[in-house]
Amino acid sequence: MSTDSKNLSKPISQEDNDDIDLMALLLVLLKGWKVVVFFAVLGLLIGILYSRYVNPTYKSDALIQIEENSQGIAALGESISELVGSETSKAETEAELIRSRMILEPVVNLLHLRIRLTDPNISAIDKIKSSSIDTQLNTPEGVLLKTEDGQVQVSQFDVSQAYLNQPFTLTRSATGFVLTNGFDEFKGQIGQPHKFKGVDGQIHITVNELPTEGYPINISKQSVKATTDAINTALSVSERGQKTGIIQLSMTGTNQQQVTAILNQIVISYVNQNQSRGTEETTKTLAFMETQIPLLKQKLEDSEAVFNEFRKEYGTIDVGQEAGILLGENAQIDAQLNELKLKKADLTTYYTEEHPLVIQINEQLAVLNNRKQEIDNTIAGLPEIQREFLKLSEDTAINREIYLTLLKNYEQLKIVKAGQGGFARIIDLPISTFNAIAPKKLQIMTLALLLGAMLGAILGAILVLLRSLLRNVVKDPERLEAKTGIPVIATIPRSPLLSRLSKSKKSADRMLAHVDHNSLSYEAIKSLRTNLMFGMPKEGLTARSAKVILITGESPGVGKSFIVANLSEVFAQLNKKILVIDADMRLGELHKIFNMSQYNGLADYLMQDNSRLTQIDNIQKDNAVSNLGIADFIHPTAMDHIDFIPRGKHPHNPASLLMNDNFGQLMAELKSQYDYIIIDSPPVLAASDAMVLGQYADKVLMVTRYDDSIEGQLVYAVKQMNKSNIQVDGIILNDVQQGLMSKYSYHYNYAYGNNQ
């Protein structure tokens, strides 16, 4: 046991611990690549399944031109355009109008869009298996749905308010069909209209066709709002370009024929409404004129009859120049009054008495009436017969002029209405292309792959960081020295060639001298040998005594047997006689490295009966050949100067055997025969054997594996050895891997090898 090793003090400066090493952090994150790959593949699989699950989406387009105003009325003359007025509209306003229920509701009623048919027999697996699933097709004759067992056709399905948006099941029976919602059940004949009375109201239905008997079909009646909202969700209306007056309508859906039919009817419904709006004002004006013409005609006839009777009775009267002037002015005033009254009557059909135009006409009427009163007062001074003549002739002339003017305007407006239309013009009606616009499978799979990889990267980073926080692995030699107070006397780099060979079951040779003698790993073993040689106690001048080196680890799998085998080989190069003892009597594997049998070894020797042990002891006391009994358990290896004691038969109490005096006698005798004895011990935390073996060692070395062993376990193992008065003389950091992103990779170059 070594007792003169010096403990290392902890470093005073810890500036590096406060720095965030981004390269080391990136290396930690890259360790989660398996999680990234897993979620990337999972995302790709989900993307493929989704692209198969959803139905293809189709699209139809239409174009409508919106003119700024209508030129038809203005072309007939200024007077007519003043009567009718002008129409203006913007594309943005019309685009919103197209989405209104005024336009969509006629389409909903015509195509029976409120009726919804679905096939409940189609499962998610069926959707994935098939590239597309049949959906309903709405026509003016009814609603159609194809199934694998036949076709469904329903031409009428009207329900009361309480039944709206409630699912019903429609099934063919032996005598017709059965309609049920879980509470009510109605039976009817196929091809005949039926009127049922349920708990929540009446149901009108006409079923024209159903699949085979027992095949259920889901049917429901949507509300108008729900249907128009669904249409608006699939409908896109926007102006093409800026201020072009061209509206583009686009509609998407899972059935190309359905989408084209609905969009076509929307265009027709809008154009019909537009044309109706374009002739609305003209129609109202004509209707007013049609009521006034008969009245004016009758009034003219009455005035002419009275005037003719007056002339017959009194003959022709010569009215003076002054009376003629007054008569002419009065006639003009009456004509103006009648024209203003006509305009006022027309305006009051649209506006109230408080409208500015109506108030203006009332003011003009007041001025003319005042002037007419003045003229009437002047004419009142004429003789009675002349005054009567003037009155009758004036009434006749005025009535004739009003009647003819109104009749003329009426005929002109009839011509205008015949050629008048709306300000919307269809440019392109929708057509069916049957080219699916979605799903875009390549984009979906690429996006799913990227999202899966991103999710995997996030989760992988979290898992690796949590693992790193919870499992602080061995990496930094300086940190180990500070934690344990034990020097790291060697860092053994990983041998890539040996790592590849170890994956093959046929290759059992783990000696660097045989498979990778030019590697840095081999040179690191030699450096370890040099370190040990200079750190060993000096030999005495009289008796020859072997240097005993105990190599252990904190846990299994750290590579202590690899270190033992290769260290013994480099010591043998110095023509030193080496003995390797596999003291791990439970799971020792040194015999595999030396390609020898595990039996007839250390356990077999220690388990011999007392008589045999006594005989060996007596021989030793008589100065006989010291290895007479022990020689049966020592086996030469294929390498010069190296002998080997395998672990032997697996005992029930390995630690008890080592604590027996027999082992001490064995070590005392073997020291006189060898220059170096290297002992492979079980892990400290797995068994107490190392604490017993450490009593016989000159050097105790602890092997730990880079980026695998746990710092806490290593520190605890050193403390356990110290509690047993065993001083650990050095730590061997095994299997160090070089990486550009590792902050500890500079330790990889502690060994210098021949790479030629």
Order of alpha helices (4+ residues) and beta strands (2+ residues): alpha-alpha-beta-alpha-alpha-alpha-beta-alpha-beta-beta-beta-beta-beta-beta-beta-beta-beta-alpha-beta-beta-alpha-alpha-alpha-alpha-beta-alpha-alpha-beta-alpha-alpha-alpha-beta-alpha-beta-alpha-alpha-alpha-beta-beta-alpha-alpha-beta-alpha-beta-alpha-beta
